[in-house]
Amino acid sequence: MPDAKVDQYYYIFDSRTHRPLVLDRATGEHHAFSSDPRGPLIDHVSTRRRSEVLRQFARWCAQQVDPGAASAHTAAGRLWAAAQRDAPDAWQRVRRDTADSAMLAMSLGLPQREPQAARLLTLQACTHPEAQQAAHDAAHMSERWAEFSAPSAPAEEAHAMRTRHIDWLLEQVYAP
């Protein structure tokens, strides 16, 4: 399991797209989503199903990080409210309005293993305009949330979250 620990990555906030870029610490290269089992599976679902299924997956990932724990007036609460609607204009507006919070979560919260930071970034991923990118980012960040939220055995919790992701995606591949 190559990405079960946050220490394997650098996270750099891309202010143009308002999303974290994930870089491998060992190589300095962008993290290839194809290097973990979810990446090719998300891409496969993308070719077989409508983009709404990937958007649904991103929202499902967000549900796994306890979005209700965030107050409606916080950046996380606003992102979750927007993510639940099919309103790309609202997504763009809330992404722009919460970009500073996302940047702080990525640059300060993730290195300190704060579950709230991973939650915010998972919720923010749901509002990415491209459903496939939303699915990739939400899966990665919800795995970080599982890792950070674990009272013990963070690698096992990250693995369990990844397994739930794969199960959900496989169900979609074989759905009628």
BALOBA-1460 file (C-alpha; in Angstrom, 3 decimals):
// residues 176
<rec num="1" residu="m" x="0.000" y="0.000" z="0.000"/>
<rec num="2" residu="p" x="2.111" y="2.883" z="-1.236"/>
<rec num="3" residu="d" x="0.256" y="5.897" z="0.176"/>
<rec num="4" residu="a" x="-0.890" y="4.855" z="3.627"/>
<rec num="5" residu="k" x="1.026" y="7.648" z="5.340"/>
<rec num="6" residu="v" x="0.975" y="11.390" z="4.855"/>
<rec num="7" residu="d" x="4.766" y="11.506" z="5.374"/>
<rec num="8" residu="q" x="5.254" y="10.151" z="1.860"/>
<rec num="9" residu="y" x="3.923" y="13.364" z="0.286"/>
<rec num="10" residu="y" x="4.404" y="17.061" z="-0.040"/>
<rec num="11" residu="y" x="1.204" y="19.005" z="-0.478"/>
<rec num="12" residu="i" x="1.360" y="22.235" z="-2.450"/>
<rec num="13" residu="f" x="-1.719" y="24.410" z="-2.850"/>
<rec num="14" residu="d" x="-2.430" y="25.346" z="-6.474"/>
<rec num="15" residu="s" x="-4.091" y="28.749" z="-6.278"/>
<rec num="16" residu="r" x="-5.323" y="28.524" z="-9.882"/>
<rec num="17" residu="t" x="-7.355" y="25.360" z="-9.352"/>
<rec num="18" residu="h" x="-7.865" y="25.811" z="-5.593"/>
<rec num="19" residu="r" x="-6.720" y="22.279" z="-4.822"/>
<rec num="20" residu="p" x="-3.723" y="20.595" z="-3.255"/>
<rec num="21" residu="l" x="-1.189" y="19.055" z="-5.575"/>
<rec num="22" residu="v" x="0.248" y="15.845" z="-4.198"/>
<rec num="23" residu="l" x="3.977" y="15.317" z="-4.741"/>
<rec num="24" residu="d" x="5.960" y="12.215" z="-3.866"/>
<rec num="25" residu="r" x="8.678" y="13.113" z="-1.336"/>
<rec num="26" residu="a" x="11.120" y="10.555" z="-2.737"/>
<rec num="27" residu="t" x="10.914" y="11.602" z="-6.377"/>
<rec num="28" residu="g" x="9.493" y="15.128" z="-6.276"/>
<rec num="29" residu="e" x="7.081" y="14.063" z="-9.006"/>
<rec num="30" residu="h" x="3.324" y="14.450" z="-8.982"/>
<rec num="31" residu="h" x="1.659" y="11.514" z="-7.267"/>
<rec num="32" residu="a" x="0.378" y="9.274" z="-10.034"/>
<rec num="33" residu="f" x="-3.149" y="8.185" z="-9.222"/>
<rec num="34" residu="s" x="-2.428" y="5.085" z="-11.279"/>
<rec num="35" residu="s" x="0.023" y="3.988" z="-8.581"/>
<rec num="36" residu="d" x="-2.759" y="3.032" z="-6.186"/>
<rec num="37" residu="p" x="-5.606" y="0.637" z="-6.968"/>
<rec num="38" residu="r" x="-8.291" y="3.323" z="-6.823"/>
<rec num="39" residu="g" x="-6.833" y="5.438" z="-9.622"/>
<rec num="40" residu="p" x="-7.322" y="2.999" z="-12.493"/>
<rec num="41" residu="l" x="-10.641" y="1.910" z="-10.991"/>
<rec num="42" residu="i" x="-11.914" y="5.505" z="-10.881"/>
<rec num="43" residu="d" x="-10.754" y="5.947" z="-14.472"/>
<rec num="44" residu="h" x="-12.485" y="2.713" z="-15.490"/>
<rec num="45" residu="v" x="-15.742" y="3.761" z="-13.829"/>
<rec num="46" residu="s" x="-15.388" y="7.063" z="-15.674"/>
<rec num="47" residu="t" x="-15.353" y="5.270" z="-19.040"/>
<rec num="48" residu="r" x="-18.259" y="2.936" z="-18.192"/>
<rec num="49" residu="r" x="-20.622" y="5.219" z="-16.285"/>
<rec num="50" residu="r" x="-21.779" y="8.826" z="-16.381"/>
<rec num="51" residu="s" x="-19.788" y="11.482" z="-14.555"/>
<rec num="52" residu="e" x="-22.605" y="11.710" z="-11.974"/>
<rec num="53" residu="v" x="-21.439" y="8.354" z="-10.594"/>
<rec num="54" residu="l" x="-17.962" y="9.772" z="-9.884"/>
<rec num="55" residu="r" x="-19.538" y="12.874" z="-8.347"/>
<rec num="56" residu="q" x="-21.616" y="10.529" z="-6.187"/>
<rec num="57" residu="f" x="-18.434" y="8.696" z="-5.173"/>
<rec num="58" residu="a" x="-16.757" y="11.984" z="-4.175"/>
<rec num="59" residu="r" x="-19.803" y="12.825" z="-2.027"/>
<rec num="60" residu="w" x="-19.757" y="9.339" z="-0.519"/>
<rec num="61" residu="c" x="-16.092" y="9.862" z="0.402"/>
<rec num="62" residu="a" x="-17.100" y="13.127" z="2.062"/>
<rec num="63" residu="q" x="-19.812" y="11.368" z="4.045"/>
<rec num="64" residu="q" x="-17.136" y="9.066" z="5.446"/>
<rec num="65" residu="v" x="-15.320" y="12.017" z="7.090"/>
<rec num="66" residu="d" x="-18.268" y="13.069" z="9.278"/>
<rec num="67" residu="p" x="-19.169" y="16.315" z="7.487"/>
<rec num="68" residu="g" x="-21.961" y="16.979" z="9.994"/>
<rec num="69" residu="a" x="-19.321" y="17.664" z="12.640"/>
<rec num="70" residu="a" x="-18.486" y="20.935" z="10.865"/>
<rec num="71" residu="s" x="-20.623" y="23.952" z="11.683"/>
<rec num="72" residu="a" x="-22.629" y="25.271" z="8.730"/>
<rec num="73" residu="h" x="-20.892" y="28.644" z="9.009"/>
<rec num="74" residu="t" x="-17.339" y="27.283" z="8.695"/>
<rec num="75" residu="a" x="-15.489" y="26.722" z="5.435"/>
<rec num="76" residu="a" x="-16.057" y="22.966" z="5.777"/>
<rec num="77" residu="g" x="-19.771" y="23.460" z="6.421"/>
<rec num="78" residu="r" x="-20.122" y="25.759" z="3.432"/>
<rec num="79" residu="l" x="-18.228" y="23.340" z="1.194"/>
<rec num="80" residu="w" x="-20.408" y="20.423" z="2.303"/>
<rec num="81" residu="a" x="-23.603" y="22.413" z="1.684"/>
<rec num="82" residu="a" x="-22.393" y="23.291" z="-1.824"/>
<rec num="83" residu="a" x="-21.186" y="19.758" z="-2.583"/>
<rec num="84" residu="q" x="-24.637" y="18.326" z="-1.904"/>
<rec num="85" residu="r" x="-26.152" y="20.399" z="-4.701"/>
<rec num="86" residu="d" x="-25.636" y="20.010" z="-8.425"/>
<rec num="87" residu="a" x="-24.720" y="23.655" z="-8.903"/>
<rec num="88" residu="p" x="-21.317" y="24.196" z="-10.542"/>
<rec num="89" residu="d" x="-21.649" y="27.984" z="-10.174"/>
<rec num="90" residu="a" x="-22.101" y="27.597" z="-6.410"/>
<rec num="91" residu="w" x="-19.140" y="25.198" z="-6.306"/>
<rec num="92" residu="q" x="-16.917" y="27.722" z="-8.050"/>
<rec num="93" residu="r" x="-18.012" y="30.505" z="-5.702"/>
<rec num="94" residu="v" x="-17.515" y="28.490" z="-2.506"/>
<rec num="95" residu="r" x="-14.150" y="27.151" z="-3.724"/>
<rec num="96" residu="r" x="-12.994" y="30.717" z="-4.316"/>
<rec num="97" residu="d" x="-14.404" y="31.944" z="-0.981"/>
<rec num="98" residu="t" x="-12.809" y="29.103" z="1.008"/>
<rec num="99" residu="a" x="-9.480" y="28.944" z="-0.845"/>
<rec num="100" residu="d" x="-7.584" y="30.502" z="2.077"/>
<rec num="101" residu="s" x="-9.015" y="27.934" z="4.498"/>
<rec num="102" residu="a" x="-8.125" y="25.102" z="2.129"/>
<rec num="103" residu="m" x="-4.594" y="26.456" z="1.730"/>
<rec num="104" residu="l" x="-4.151" y="26.646" z="5.521"/>
<rec num="105" residu="a" x="-5.576" y="23.153" z="5.977"/>
<rec num="106" residu="m" x="-3.181" y="21.797" z="3.376"/>
<rec num="107" residu="s" x="-0.064" y="23.654" z="4.491"/>
<rec num="108" residu="l" x="-0.545" y="23.602" z="8.281"/>
<rec num="109" residu="g" x="-3.168" y="21.003" z="9.113"/>
<rec num="110" residu="l" x="-2.014" y="18.045" z="7.017"/>
<rec num="111" residu="p" x="1.609" y="18.129" z="8.249"/>
<rec num="112" residu="q" x="0.269" y="18.179" z="11.818"/>
<rec num="113" residu="r" x="-2.094" y="15.283" z="11.051"/>
<rec num="114" residu="e" x="-5.234" y="17.215" z="11.901"/>
<rec num="115" residu="p" x="-8.394" y="15.295" z="10.958"/>
<rec num="116" residu="q" x="-10.278" y="18.594" z="10.478"/>
<rec num="117" residu="a" x="-7.795" y="19.606" z="7.769"/>
<rec num="118" residu="a" x="-8.289" y="16.345" z="5.899"/>
<rec num="119" residu="r" x="-12.077" y="16.712" z="6.327"/>
<rec num="120" residu="l" x="-12.031" y="20.220" z="4.859"/>
<rec num="121" residu="l" x="-9.932" y="19.082" z="1.885"/>
<rec num="122" residu="t" x="-12.184" y="16.076" z="1.289"/>
<rec num="123" residu="l" x="-15.233" y="18.341" z="1.266"/>
<rec num="124" residu="q" x="-13.443" y="20.803" z="-0.973"/>
<rec num="125" residu="a" x="-12.594" y="17.987" z="-3.407"/>
<rec num="126" residu="c" x="-16.306" y="17.315" z="-3.935"/>
<rec num="127" residu="t" x="-16.727" y="20.741" z="-5.496"/>
<rec num="128" residu="h" x="-14.033" y="20.326" z="-8.146"/>
<rec num="129" residu="p" x="-15.667" y="21.051" z="-11.528"/>
<rec num="130" residu="e" x="-14.350" y="17.807" z="-13.068"/>
<rec num="131" residu="a" x="-16.016" y="14.765" z="-11.511"/>
<rec num="132" residu="q" x="-13.047" y="12.470" z="-12.158"/>
<rec num="133" residu="q" x="-10.639" y="14.839" z="-10.391"/>
<rec num="134" residu="a" x="-13.165" y="15.276" z="-7.566"/>
<rec num="135" residu="a" x="-13.257" y="11.492" z="-7.123"/>
<rec num="136" residu="h" x="-9.452" y="11.130" z="-7.076"/>
<rec num="137" residu="d" x="-8.952" y="13.997" z="-4.624"/>
<rec num="138" residu="a" x="-11.828" y="13.033" z="-2.320"/>
<rec num="139" residu="a" x="-10.548" y="9.449" z="-2.104"/>
<rec num="140" residu="h" x="-7.010" y="10.583" z="-1.273"/>
<rec num="141" residu="m" x="-8.063" y="13.120" z="1.347"/>
<rec num="142" residu="s" x="-10.656" y="10.874" z="2.998"/>
<rec num="143" residu="e" x="-7.913" y="8.280" z="3.385"/>
<rec num="144" residu="r" x="-5.806" y="10.936" z="5.127"/>
<rec num="145" residu="w" x="-8.789" y="11.671" z="7.394"/>
<rec num="146" residu="a" x="-9.018" y="7.985" z="8.344"/>
<rec num="147" residu="e" x="-5.282" y="7.933" z="9.023"/>
<rec num="148" residu="f" x="-5.399" y="11.051" z="11.221"/>
<rec num="149" residu="s" x="-8.584" y="10.075" z="13.068"/>
<rec num="150" residu="a" x="-7.321" y="6.666" z="14.129"/>
<rec num="151" residu="p" x="-6.847" y="6.402" z="17.896"/>
<rec num="152" residu="s" x="-4.246" y="3.719" z="17.151"/>
<rec num="153" residu="a" x="-3.039" y="1.878" z="14.034"/>
<rec num="154" residu="p" x="-3.356" y="4.723" z="11.490"/>
<rec num="155" residu="a" x="-2.016" y="2.606" z="8.616"/>
<rec num="156" residu="e" x="-4.718" y="0.006" z="9.215"/>
<rec num="157" residu="e" x="-7.433" y="2.675" z="9.272"/>
<rec num="158" residu="a" x="-6.113" y="4.151" z="6.026"/>
<rec num="159" residu="h" x="-6.114" y="0.662" z="4.491"/>
<rec num="160" residu="a" x="-9.688" y="0.052" z="5.682"/>
<rec num="161" residu="m" x="-10.831" y="3.324" z="4.100"/>
<rec num="162" residu="r" x="-9.110" y="2.419" z="0.848"/>
<rec num="163" residu="t" x="-10.819" y="-0.972" z="0.885"/>
<rec num="164" residu="r" x="-14.220" y="0.711" z="1.334"/>
<rec num="165" residu="h" x="-13.410" y="2.984" z="-1.630"/>
<rec num="166" residu="i" x="-12.534" y="0.015" z="-3.825"/>
<rec num="167" residu="d" x="-15.659" y="-1.884" z="-2.775"/>
<rec num="168" residu="w" x="-17.879" y="1.109" z="-3.607"/>
<rec num="169" residu="l" x="-16.259" y="1.576" z="-7.007"/>
<rec num="170" residu="l" x="-16.449" y="-2.133" z="-7.861"/>
<rec num="171" residu="e" x="-20.160" y="-2.098" z="-7.093"/>
<rec num="172" residu="q" x="-20.519" y="0.662" z="-9.693"/>
<rec num="173" residu="v" x="-18.597" y="-1.291" z="-12.322"/>
<rec num="174" residu="y" x="-21.019" y="-4.183" z="-12.001"/>
<rec num="175" residu="a" x="-24.175" y="-2.128" z="-11.479"/>
<rec num="176" residu="p" x="-26.764" y="-2.416" z="-14.278"/>
